[in-house]
Amino acid sequence: MAWTAETPKEELEAFPTCGFRARRWLRFERDLLAWLETPEGRFAAWEAARATTAE
């Protein structure tokens, strides 16, 4: 039987405040914000905003 990494339902309903899932999300958010400060990140954000507001 293959191993699956399913997130428990109670953790999908509320953001985890401790444990490895909380650390993983905090690391993701930290790295995302750092990337958005780069020229590539600013351009990607601009492109996404332009695509969502296009007529």
Secondary structure as the mmCIF struct_conf table of DSSP 4:
data_model
#
loop_
_struct_conf.conf_type_id
_struct_conf.id
_struct_conf.beg_label_comp_id
_struct_conf.beg_label_asym_id
_struct_conf.beg_label_seq_id
_struct_conf.end_label_comp_id
_struct_conf.end_label_asym_id
_struct_conf.end_label_seq_id
HELX_LH_PP_P HELX_LH_PP_P1 GLU A 6 PRO A 8
HELX_RH_AL_P HELX_RH_AL_P1 LYS A 9 GLU A 13
BEND BEND1 ALA A 14 ALA A 14
BEND BEND2 CYS A 18 GLY A 19
HELX_RH_AL_P HELX_RH_AL_P2 PHE A 20 LEU A 36
TURN_TY1_P TURN_TY1_P1 GLU A 37 GLU A 37
BEND BEND3 THR A 38 THR A 38
HELX_RH_AL_P HELX_RH_AL_P3 PRO A 39 THR A 53
#
